[in-house]
Amino acid sequence: MAEISTKPYLIRALYEWCTDSGFTPQLLVAVDGRTRVPPGFVKDGQIVLNISAGATRNLTLENDWIRFSARFGGVSHEISVPVDRVAAIFARENGQGLHFEPVDTSEPPAPTSPPLSGDTPTPPKGRPSLKVVK
């Protein structure tokens, strides 16, 4: 029998500790081809995600995937992160949490994530603009 990873259990435990303590749980994610996040918010191949109840909708912390909806720049996005790409979970207020060794997959990304309903189109490139409607 294959050994079950402790990582998803530790992520869920730290998430619960943060929320019980009144802290803001955040994930540091090493982005790869399987990771679904808004590309405009990725810096140096990483993104920090606020996964608090007030910042997410329909958050699920599964053994293989972390999924939720969140707003970035006022636009709703469906986020999907493989648990093996989570580099850390920590409290924003004091930095306490756990850091994990990165797992590099040398093989091309496999479509292991089921398609999410309500896929959002990629936002247009360039500077956003507003129009005054009277």
Backbone as ProteinMPNN parsed JSONL, in Angstrom:
{"seq_chain_A": "MAEISTKPYLIRALYEWCTDSGFTPQLLVAVDGRTRVPPGFVKDGQIVLNISAGATRNLTLENDWIRFSARFGGVSHEISVPVDRVAAIFARENGQGLHFEPVDTSEPPAPTSPPLSGDTPTPPKGRPSLKVVK", "coords_chain_A": {"N_chain_A": [[0.841, -1.181, 0.0], [0.543, 2.2, -0.831], [2.251, 4.903, 0.705], [0.573, 7.393, 2.555], [0.598, 10.861, 2.169], [1.486, 13.289, 4.633], [1.198, 15.935, 4.245], [-1.292, 17.237, 3.176], [-2.918, 16.975, 5.435], [-1.54, 18.397, 7.375], [-1.71, 20.933, 6.245], [-4.494, 21.381, 6.409], [-4.761, 21.338, 9.197], [-3.168, 23.554, 10.013], [-4.582, 25.571, 8.721], [-7.005, 25.486, 10.154], [-6.029, 26.147, 12.723], [-5.133, 28.783, 12.25], [-7.599, 30.097, 11.626], [-9.066, 29.636, 13.999], [-7.512, 31.105, 15.751], [-7.898, 33.662, 14.931], [-6.331, 34.587, 12.881], [-5.073, 35.272, 9.536], [-5.072, 32.865, 7.178], [-2.582, 31.953, 4.846], [-1.363, 30.805, 1.709], [1.675, 29.857, 0.237], [2.525, 29.314, -2.99], [4.158, 27.366, -5.395], [4.088, 27.943, -8.645], [3.064, 26.006, -11.418], [2.428, 24.237, -14.521], [0.074, 22.871, -13.911], [-1.175, 24.366, -12.021], [-3.814, 26.519, -11.344], [-4.121, 29.744, -11.382], [-4.498, 33.351, -11.374], [-2.44, 34.564, -13.873], [-1.261, 37.09, -13.94], [-0.688, 37.787, -11.359], [1.361, 36.284, -10.446], [4.624, 36.078, -9.241], [8.007, 35.686, -9.834], [7.579, 32.952, -10.267], [5.977, 32.202, -8.171], [3.129, 32.498, -5.962], [1.226, 34.155, -3.474], [-1.539, 33.227, -1.666], [-4.478, 34.296, -0.139], [-6.401, 32.456, 1.943], [-8.527, 32.773, 3.63], [-11.824, 32.655, 5.142], [-13.3, 34.926, 4.494], [-12.117, 35.77, 2.153], [-12.367, 33.844, 0.264], [-14.438, 31.597, -1.662], [-16.378, 28.709, -1.482], [-14.26, 27.016, -0.573], [-12.22, 24.188, -0.721], [-10.234, 21.834, 0.842], [-8.623, 19.374, -0.16], [-7.05, 16.083, -0.32], [-5.412, 15.977, -2.571], [-5.846, 18.309, -4.052], [-6.376, 21.861, -3.766], [-9.042, 23.946, -3.86], [-10.921, 26.83, -4.813], [-12.937, 29.831, -5.135], [-12.0, 33.155, -5.85], [-11.473, 36.709, -5.675], [-9.529, 38.735, -7.765], [-8.189, 41.753, -8.305], [-10.793, 42.656, -8.526], [-12.033, 40.851, -10.191], [-13.578, 37.734, -10.467], [-12.097, 34.551, -9.977], [-11.526, 31.088, -10.62], [-9.708, 29.072, -8.599], [-7.215, 26.606, -8.541], [-5.107, 24.438, -7.011], [-2.521, 22.128, -6.94], [-1.78, 20.049, -4.183], [0.859, 19.251, -3.869], [2.284, 21.424, -4.822], [2.189, 23.385, -2.939], [4.123, 25.463, -1.071], [4.238, 26.601, 1.423], [2.236, 27.194, 4.367], [0.883, 29.718, 6.28], [0.351, 32.165, 8.923], [-0.691, 35.378, 8.167], [-0.396, 37.552, 9.903], [1.628, 36.992, 11.837], [3.483, 35.317, 10.655], [3.833, 32.7, 11.451], [3.838, 29.203, 10.829], [4.081, 26.5, 8.51], [6.687, 25.421, 6.39], [7.286, 23.746, 3.354], [9.212, 21.26, 1.622], [9.938, 21.875, -1.728], [8.319, 20.164, -4.415], [9.434, 19.006, -7.314], [8.215, 18.299, -10.456], [9.365, 16.426, -12.99], [8.188, 15.532, -15.225], [5.88, 16.26, -17.938], [2.982, 18.319, -17.279], [0.23, 16.562, -16.037], [-3.17, 15.982, -16.88], [-4.728, 15.805, -14.284], [-6.595, 17.079, -12.811], [-10.058, 17.463, -12.502], [-12.243, 19.067, -14.871], [-13.283, 22.352, -14.074], [-16.438, 23.755, -13.342], [-17.934, 26.585, -14.902], [-15.736, 27.979, -16.032], [-13.578, 30.743, -16.138], [-12.857, 33.288, -18.498], [-9.589, 34.194, -19.697], [-8.191, 37.199, -18.465], [-8.091, 40.294, -20.312], [-5.033, 41.501, -21.767], [-2.879, 44.22, -20.838], [-3.474, 47.636, -19.829], [-6.123, 48.264, -17.554], [-9.318, 49.802, -18.207], [-11.854, 52.242, -17.519], [-15.248, 53.091, -18.152], [-17.459, 55.806, -18.241], [-20.8, 55.588, -17.556], [-23.841, 56.945, -18.292]], "CA_chain_A": [[0.0, 0.0, 0.0], [1.327, 3.428, -0.935], [2.223, 5.738, 1.901], [-0.227, 8.6, 2.408], [1.337, 12.058, 2.552], [0.959, 14.051, 5.764], [1.108, 17.346, 3.859], [-2.643, 17.813, 3.172], [-3.432, 16.985, 6.805], [-0.884, 19.521, 8.043], [-2.292, 22.156, 5.686], [-5.813, 21.561, 7.019], [-4.58, 21.646, 10.623], [-2.699, 24.941, 10.129], [-5.709, 26.42, 8.327], [-7.911, 25.527, 11.305], [-5.363, 26.904, 13.794], [-5.183, 30.205, 11.88], [-8.952, 30.631, 11.761], [-9.426, 29.623, 15.419], [-6.724, 32.135, 16.433], [-8.223, 34.966, 14.375], [-5.302, 34.973, 11.926], [-5.39, 35.117, 8.123], [-4.25, 31.797, 6.592], [-2.091, 32.217, 3.502], [-0.587, 29.747, 1.063], [2.712, 30.185, -0.732], [2.398, 28.265, -3.999], [5.096, 27.351, -6.527], [3.193, 27.786, -9.791], [3.491, 25.217, -12.571], [1.393, 24.096, -15.536], [-1.161, 22.331, -13.353], [-1.707, 25.324, -11.062], [-4.715, 27.494, -11.968], [-4.161, 31.021, -10.673], [-4.362, 34.44, -12.347], [-1.018, 34.696, -14.187], [-0.779, 38.445, -13.696], [-0.348, 37.951, -9.946], [2.485, 35.389, -10.165], [5.926, 36.76, -9.248], [9.126, 34.749, -9.7], [7.075, 31.583, -10.253], [5.254, 31.933, -6.93], [2.001, 33.365, -5.626], [0.707, 34.025, -2.113], [-2.994, 33.236, -1.725], [-5.235, 34.437, 1.103], [-7.449, 31.438, 1.904], [-9.459, 32.994, 4.735], [-13.229, 32.501, 4.774], [-13.764, 36.159, 3.896], [-11.47, 36.024, 0.862], [-12.617, 32.738, -0.658], [-15.779, 31.038, -1.746], [-16.364, 27.27, -1.784], [-12.921, 26.47, -0.334], [-12.083, 22.769, -0.397], [-8.857, 21.427, 1.107], [-8.608, 17.934, -0.372], [-5.73, 15.47, -0.198], [-4.614, 16.215, -3.772], [-6.105, 19.632, -4.629], [-7.007, 22.939, -3.007], [-9.848, 24.673, -4.842], [-11.819, 27.871, -4.316], [-13.129, 31.018, -5.966], [-11.51, 34.367, -5.191], [-11.405, 37.9, -6.53], [-8.231, 39.364, -7.987], [-8.438, 42.989, -9.04], [-12.229, 42.791, -8.739], [-12.516, 39.825, -11.117], [-13.648, 36.418, -9.842], [-11.313, 33.49, -10.618], [-11.534, 29.754, -10.036], [-8.329, 28.728, -8.253], [-6.988, 25.18, -8.361], [-3.69, 24.274, -6.677], [-2.14, 20.79, -6.478], [-1.193, 20.103, -2.841], [2.321, 19.122, -3.937], [2.875, 22.713, -5.198], [2.137, 24.29, -1.79], [5.45, 25.594, -0.463], [4.077, 26.996, 2.824], [0.99, 27.745, 4.869], [1.299, 30.534, 7.411], [-0.516, 33.262, 9.329], [-0.179, 36.65, 7.649], [-0.122, 38.49, 10.979], [2.864, 36.729, 12.57], [4.385, 34.481, 9.878], [3.948, 31.33, 11.963], [3.254, 28.19, 9.977], [4.969, 25.432, 8.054], [7.236, 25.469, 5.034], [7.456, 22.397, 2.824], [10.192, 21.105, 0.555], [9.253, 21.886, -3.026], [8.309, 18.924, -5.181], [9.54, 19.313, -8.739], [7.813, 17.211, -11.333], [10.158, 16.53, -14.21], [7.36, 15.134, -16.35], [4.937, 17.305, -18.33], [1.797, 18.31, -16.437], [-0.813, 15.609, -16.383], [-4.488, 16.541, -16.602], [-5.335, 15.05, -13.187], [-7.665, 17.876, -12.236], [-11.265, 17.468, -13.324], [-12.567, 20.421, -15.309], [-14.121, 23.118, -13.168], [-17.567, 24.385, -14.01], [-17.889, 28.042, -14.893], [-14.393, 28.495, -16.317], [-13.546, 32.161, -16.453], [-11.901, 33.569, -19.563], [-8.404, 34.912, -19.255], [-8.412, 38.635, -18.564], [-7.336, 40.913, -21.401], [-3.732, 42.064, -21.423], [-2.789, 45.671, -20.936], [-3.964, 48.467, -18.748], [-7.571, 48.299, -17.485], [-9.919, 51.107, -18.42], [-13.217, 52.394, -17.068], [-16.072, 53.97, -18.968], [-18.526, 56.451, -17.508], [-22.088, 55.288, -18.142], [-24.851, 57.879, -17.752]], "C_chain_A": [[0.885, 1.242, 0.0], [1.16, 4.263, 0.34], [1.447, 7.022, 1.626], [0.573, 9.778, 2.939], [0.667, 12.744, 3.737], [0.686, 15.506, 5.385], [-0.319, 17.898, 3.829], [-3.253, 17.9, 4.565], [-2.827, 18.139, 7.6], [-1.435, 20.853, 7.536], [-3.655, 22.422, 6.324], [-5.702, 21.932, 8.496], [-4.12, 23.091, 10.819], [-3.784, 25.929, 9.713], [-6.67, 26.578, 9.509], [-7.309, 26.327, 12.46], [-5.417, 28.402, 13.499], [-6.574, 30.78, 12.107], [-9.399, 30.654, 13.216], [-8.718, 30.731, 16.186], [-7.024, 33.537, 15.921], [-7.179, 35.487, 13.4], [-5.792, 34.731, 10.502], [-4.492, 34.028, 7.535], [-3.868, 32.135, 5.159], [-1.272, 31.042, 3.011], [0.46, 30.38, 0.165], [2.743, 29.016, -1.709], [3.464, 28.45, -5.07], [4.273, 26.985, -7.761], [3.847, 26.935, -10.876], [2.32, 25.097, -13.529], [0.073, 23.574, -15.02], [-1.865, 23.325, -12.441], [-2.56, 26.357, -11.786], [-4.857, 28.699, -11.05], [-4.079, 32.13, -11.72], [-2.892, 34.717, -12.636], [-0.448, 36.082, -13.895], [-0.355, 38.697, -12.258], [0.796, 37.032, -9.513], [3.778, 36.189, -10.269], [7.01, 35.733, -8.959], [8.646, 33.304, -9.562], [6.309, 31.214, -9.0], [4.097, 32.911, -6.773], [1.609, 33.101, -4.178], [-0.8, 34.201, -2.19], [-3.582, 33.354, -0.329], [-6.374, 33.426, 1.027], [-8.406, 31.563, 3.092], [-10.892, 32.874, 4.223], [-13.767, 33.756, 4.101], [-13.204, 36.439, 2.516], [-11.775, 34.949, -0.173], [-14.088, 32.359, -0.653], [-15.634, 29.587, -2.148], [-14.973, 26.668, -1.635], [-13.004, 24.986, 0.001], [-10.598, 22.452, -0.271], [-8.816, 19.9, 1.036], [-7.193, 17.39, -0.226], [-4.835, 15.774, -1.387], [-4.729, 17.637, -4.307], [-6.682, 20.582, -3.598], [-7.725, 23.782, -4.048], [-10.73, 25.702, -4.146], [-11.995, 28.942, -5.38], [-12.623, 32.204, -5.172], [-11.477, 35.496, -6.198], [-9.982, 38.436, -6.565], [-8.49, 40.59, -8.837], [-9.908, 43.16, -9.378], [-12.833, 41.757, -9.662], [-12.465, 38.467, -10.425], [-12.875, 35.386, -10.664], [-11.516, 32.185, -9.872], [-10.082, 29.347, -9.845], [-8.251, 27.224, -8.015], [-5.486, 24.956, -8.179], [-3.435, 22.82, -6.267], [-1.438, 20.909, -5.117], [0.324, 20.0, -2.904], [3.022, 20.409, -4.357], [2.798, 23.746, -4.068], [3.504, 24.295, -1.126], [5.358, 25.98, 1.009], [2.627, 27.346, 3.101], [1.361, 28.474, 6.144], [0.256, 31.589, 7.723], [0.098, 34.567, 8.856], [0.295, 37.557, 8.781], [1.21, 38.253, 11.682], [3.847, 35.807, 11.841], [4.528, 33.056, 10.383], [3.234, 30.36, 11.035], [4.269, 27.126, 9.634], [5.421, 25.689, 6.629], [7.516, 24.035, 4.612], [8.547, 22.398, 1.765], [9.452, 21.097, -0.774], [9.378, 20.541, -3.717], [8.334, 19.31, -6.643], [9.122, 18.084, -9.529], [8.538, 17.393, -12.65], [9.355, 16.129, -15.438], [6.402, 16.254, -16.718], [3.68, 17.205, -17.482], [0.748, 17.348, -16.951], [-2.169, 16.216, -16.049], [-5.202, 15.733, -15.532], [-6.476, 15.8, -12.54], [-8.896, 17.781, -13.108], [-11.601, 18.888, -13.73], [-13.507, 21.092, -14.315], [-15.264, 23.742, -13.949], [-17.431, 25.893, -13.916], [-16.499, 28.59, -15.122], [-14.47, 29.965, -16.688], [-12.542, 32.395, -17.562], [-10.708, 34.316, -19.008], [-8.625, 36.405, -19.441], [-7.585, 39.228, -19.699], [-6.034, 41.516, -20.896], [-3.781, 43.583, -21.534], [-3.414, 46.361, -19.739], [-5.499, 48.479, -18.714], [-8.113, 49.715, -17.708], [-11.363, 51.081, -17.928], [-13.954, 53.327, -17.997], [-17.171, 54.525, -18.077], [-19.832, 56.198, -18.246], [-23.111, 56.194, -17.487], [-26.229, 57.395, -18.063]], "O_chain_A": [[1.861, 1.319, 0.747], [0.092, 4.313, 0.95], [1.638, 7.663, 0.592], [1.155, 9.708, 4.021], [-0.559, 12.777, 3.837], [0.017, 16.226, 6.126], [-0.552, 18.956, 4.414], [-4.031, 18.813, 4.841], [-3.511, 18.78, 8.399], [-1.606, 21.792, 8.313], [-3.944, 23.547, 6.731], [-6.474, 22.755, 8.987], [-4.629, 23.783, 11.701], [-3.891, 27.009, 10.292], [-7.094, 27.69, 9.82], [-8.014, 27.103, 13.106], [-5.711, 29.201, 14.389], [-6.714, 31.841, 12.717], [-10.054, 31.609, 13.633], [-9.256, 31.245, 17.166], [-6.461, 34.508, 16.427], [-7.135, 36.684, 13.116], [-6.805, 34.065, 10.291], [-3.285, 34.231, 7.402], [-4.708, 32.547, 4.358], [-0.581, 30.374, 3.78], [0.173, 31.32, -0.576], [2.958, 27.871, -1.313], [3.652, 29.55, -5.59], [3.819, 25.85, -7.899], [5.019, 27.114, -11.208], [1.315, 25.79, -13.364], [-0.963, 23.815, -15.64], [-3.04, 23.141, -12.122], [-2.097, 26.999, -12.728], [-5.609, 28.677, -10.076], [-3.637, 31.882, -12.842], [-2.155, 35.075, -11.717], [0.747, 36.211, -13.63], [0.272, 39.716, -11.967], [1.158, 37.008, -8.337], [4.007, 36.889, -11.255], [6.945, 35.003, -7.969], [9.24, 32.52, -8.822], [6.016, 30.039, -8.779], [4.083, 33.991, -7.363], [1.654, 31.963, -3.712], [-1.287, 35.202, -2.715], [-3.22, 32.589, 0.565], [-7.225, 33.522, 0.143], [-9.02, 30.58, 3.508], [-11.143, 32.977, 3.022], [-14.616, 33.655, 3.216], [-13.753, 37.258, 1.781], [-11.477, 35.121, -1.355], [-14.858, 32.743, 0.227], [-14.859, 29.261, -3.047], [-14.547, 25.886, -2.485], [-13.756, 24.576, 0.885], [-9.807, 22.762, -1.161], [-8.958, 19.221, 2.053], [-6.248, 18.153, -0.03], [-3.615, 15.827, -1.236], [-3.801, 18.125, -4.953], [-7.386, 20.169, -2.677], [-7.113, 24.273, -4.996], [-11.221, 25.477, -3.04], [-11.294, 28.958, -6.392], [-12.795, 32.258, -3.954], [-11.457, 35.275, -7.408], [-9.324, 38.571, -5.534], [-8.959, 40.477, -9.969], [-10.24, 43.747, -10.408], [-14.041, 41.781, -9.898], [-11.436, 38.089, -9.863], [-12.981, 35.35, -11.89], [-11.66, 32.169, -8.649], [-9.316, 29.283, -10.806], [-9.121, 26.644, -7.365], [-4.692, 25.246, -9.074], [-4.072, 22.329, -5.336], [-0.592, 21.784, -4.933], [1.013, 20.599, -2.078], [4.246, 20.488, -4.26], [3.289, 24.864, -4.224], [3.986, 23.257, -0.671], [6.289, 25.722, 1.771], [1.883, 27.741, 2.203], [2.066, 27.931, 6.995], [-0.615, 31.879, 6.903], [1.272, 34.835, 9.113], [1.293, 38.26, 8.626], [1.864, 39.213, 12.087], [4.933, 35.542, 12.355], [5.276, 32.273, 9.797], [2.157, 30.659, 10.519], [5.21, 26.884, 10.39], [4.642, 26.117, 5.778], [7.935, 23.211, 5.425], [8.779, 23.405, 1.096], [8.454, 20.394, -0.93], [10.403, 19.867, -3.62], [7.37, 19.876, -7.158], [9.611, 16.978, -9.298], [8.35, 18.394, -13.342], [9.789, 16.358, -16.567], [6.135, 17.123, -15.889], [3.341, 16.12, -17.01], [0.423, 17.324, -18.139], [-2.303, 16.898, -15.033], [-6.178, 15.045, -15.828], [-7.253, 15.209, -11.789], [-8.815, 17.991, -14.318], [-11.277, 19.827, -13.003], [-14.418, 20.458, -13.783], [-15.083, 24.2, -15.077], [-16.872, 26.413, -12.951], [-16.109, 29.566, -14.482], [-15.332, 30.375, -17.465], [-11.482, 31.771, -17.575], [-10.8, 34.986, -17.98], [-9.181, 36.832, -20.452], [-6.506, 38.725, -20.015], [-5.941, 41.978, -19.759], [-4.621, 44.145, -22.237], [-3.823, 45.723, -18.769], [-6.123, 48.686, -19.755], [-7.431, 50.701, -17.426], [-12.01, 50.034, -17.92], [-13.365, 54.246, -18.566], [-17.743, 53.805, -17.259], [-19.965, 56.547, -19.419], [-23.237, 56.212, -16.263], [-27.209, 58.041, -17.693]]}, "name": "protein", "num_of_chains": 1, "seq": "MAEISTKPYLIRALYEWCTDSGFTPQLLVAVDGRTRVPPGFVKDGQIVLNISAGATRNLTLENDWIRFSARFGGVSHEISVPVDRVAAIFARENGQGLHFEPVDTSEPPAPTSPPLSGDTPTPPKGRPSLKVVK"}
